[in-house]
């Protein structure tokens, strides 16, 4: 297996999570290098979602530590972790369906705004400057997502793939340093999957660290810099896509003999 030399954006050290007497995550230790795209894979029941819940603060681990850029975030609430730069996009699309695409993005960006209600009511110069800046940011983010042409369309009228893109856009509006994506390709057709892959690549190229859970092995093998494999809550392998494809234990536990054809 390859050794990662990059300073970790995210690091799990002996993380264990027991639920109702069952061990969902068992002494898992791995690092996510800053600025890289890392996939967390494994069969159903491997502990991937539980690991995500622990990392993002929705569950407190039974044992072990979690560090974000060296800062211990173990047991912190999700909103505290988000403020430190780790943002999670859920598998279920969470958008404001009755609002336009532009309104969705602007609403998400306003959560980072500094002006208060009084300044908004009085429309002070500071408020107007901030509004202009947020509108510019919204335009840039929609262009990044490939949704500029749909800016004035209600979110409910978007295709499922476009809704997934918009959902990630809401997460990006929080300006994450680390973005967790939960099965981003689930339910997408091949064309939508390709669009999503390209967006994930652009996110990585922008400097945001990406950790994704995904079952689409074509997507995983084509965009990942590094892969972490869980089975029954235990870490069984880490490495580059080529290393994972040729790891006997990973093939036996999850990938099967046809993994060579999973490359993009």
N, C-alpha and C positions, 0 to 999 in steps of 0.2 A: 504494500500500500504506500501511496505517496505521503510525504510529510508536508503539512501546511506551514509556510513560513510567515504568512500575513498575520498582522495583529488581529485577534478575533474581534469582530463586532459583537458577537454573541457567543457565550461559552456556557455549556452545561457541565457540571462537575458532580458525578455520582448521584444524579437525580433519580429518585424513586417516588412512585405514586401508588399508594394502596387505596383501593375503594371497596368497602364492604368485605374486607378480608381477602380481596383479590389484588394481585400486583399487576397494575396496568402498565407501569413503566418501572424497569428493574435496573437500577444503578447505571443509568445512561450518562455517558460522558462524550461530548463532541464539541467542536468549535466551528463557527461560521465566519470565514475571513471577511474583512471589510471590503465592500465594493464588489463582491462576488455573488453569483446566482447558485444557490445550494438547494438541492431537492431532498426531501425526507420521504422515503418510500418504504413499502412493505405490504404484506397481505392484510386483508381485513382483520381487525382485531390485534394488529401489531402494536398499537399504542400511539399511533401518529397524532390523532386528534387530542388525546390526553396530554401528549407532550406539548402540543400547541397551546392547550388550555393552561398548562403550568407556566410556559414561557410568557404568555400574555397576561397572566395574573388572574385568570378565571378559576384557577385551582391553586391551592398552596401545597407544594410538594411535601411528602412525608419525610423525605430526607434529601440532602444534596443542596447545591448552590447554583444560582443562575446569575450570570454577569453580563451586563450590557456595556460594551466599551470599557470593561474593567470595573464598572459600578455594580455592586451587589443589588439586584432587584428582587431577590427571593422573598416571596410573600407580599410584595407590593400590590396595591389595587390596580386594575386595568388602566384607570385614568391617570394614575401616577406614572405608570410605565409608558403610556402614550406621550405624556409630557416630556419624558426623557428621550423620546425619538423612536420608539418601537410601536408600530401601528399594525393592526390585524384587519385583513379583509376577509369576511366570512363567506362560506360556500353559498349560503342563501343570499341572493342579491338584495341589498338594502339601499333603496333609492327612494326619492320623493316622487312617486308616480304621477301625482297631479300637477307637478311643476315641470317647466321646460328643462332641457339639458343645461342651459346657461344658468337658470335659477338654482338648479341642484348644485352646480359647481360654486356659484357665488355664495350660497348658503353655507357650504362647507368651509369656504375660505373666510367667511365672516367670523367663524369660531376662533380664528387667529387674530381678528381685529382688535385694536386697542381702544377705540372710541366707545364711550358709554352712551346710554339712552339719551341723556340730556343733550349731548353734542349732536346726536342724530336728529333730535327734535328741532334743535336750533340751527341745524345744518351749518355748523361752524366751518371756517376755512380748513381746519385740521380734518374734520369729518369728510369734506368734499375731496381733499387730497387723498385720503385713505380710500374712499369709494372709487376714485379714478384708478388708483393703484390696484385695487382688488379686481376691477373690471378688466384691466390689462392682464393680470395674472390669470383670470378666468379664461380669457381668449387664448393665452399661451397654453394653458392646460388642455383646453378643448382641442387645440391643434395637435398637441402631443398625443392625445387619445385618438385622433382621427375623426373627431366628432364635430368639427367646426360647421360643417354643412347642416348639421342637425341641431344647432344651437337653440333655435326657436321651436323645436318639436317637443311635444309633451313626452316625458320619459316613458309613459305607459304605451306610447306608440312605437317605441324602438323595438328592434328585433331582440331576441334573447341575448345574442352575442353582444349587441351594442349596449344592452342593459348591464351586462357583466363588465364591459369596458368602463361604463359610467360609474359602476360601483367601486372599481379600483381607483377611478379618478377622485372620488370622494375621500378615499384613504390617502391618496397622494396630496390632496389639498392640505392635509395636516402636516406636510413637509417631513415625512419620516426619514430617519437615518437607516432604519431597518424595517422592511415591509414583509409581513407574513401573508402568504396567499394560500387559501384552503381550497384545493381542487379547482383551480381557475378554468380548466378545460371541460369540466363536467357539463354535459348537456349541449355542448357546442358541436356544430357540424364541421367538417374538415376545413372549409374556407374560414369560418370564424376562429377555429383553433389556430390556423396560420396567422391570422391577424393578432390574436392574443399572444402568440409566441413572439411576434415582432415587437409588440408593446413591452413584454417582459424584458426582452433584450435591450430596448431603449431605456427602460427603468434602470437596469444594471449599468448601462453605459453612462447614465447621468450621475452615477456615484452612489445610488441607493443600494444597500445590501438587500438581497431578496432570499427569503427562505420559503419554499413552497412544498406543499403536500400535493402529489399528483399521481394518478393511476395511468395516465396516458404515457407509455414508455417512449413513444416516438418524440413527444414533447420533452420529456425528462432528458433523454439522451442527447437531444439536439441543442438545448439551451443551457444545461447545467455545467458549471465549472467544477462542481464537486457534488457527490451524492452520499447521503447517510442512509443506511438500511436498518430497519427495526424488524424484529420478529418475536412475537409473544412478549413484547415490552422490552426486549433486550437488544442492544446494539450488536449486530453481527458483522457489519462491514462498513468501511468508509473508503472513499477513493474517487478517482476520476471516472467518467463514464466508461472508458475502455476497461479500467480495472474492475469495475462493478459487473460489467457484462461477462467477464471471464472468471469471476469469483465462484468457485464450486458451491460454497454454502449458500450464496445468494441465488444461484440458479436452482439449487435443490429446494430452497424455501419459498421462492417467489417467482423468479423470472422464467424458468423453464428453458428448454433447449432451443427455443426459437428466438432468444434474445438478440442474437447477432443481426437479425433483420429489423431490430427496433431503431437502428440508427437513422437519422434524417437523411 
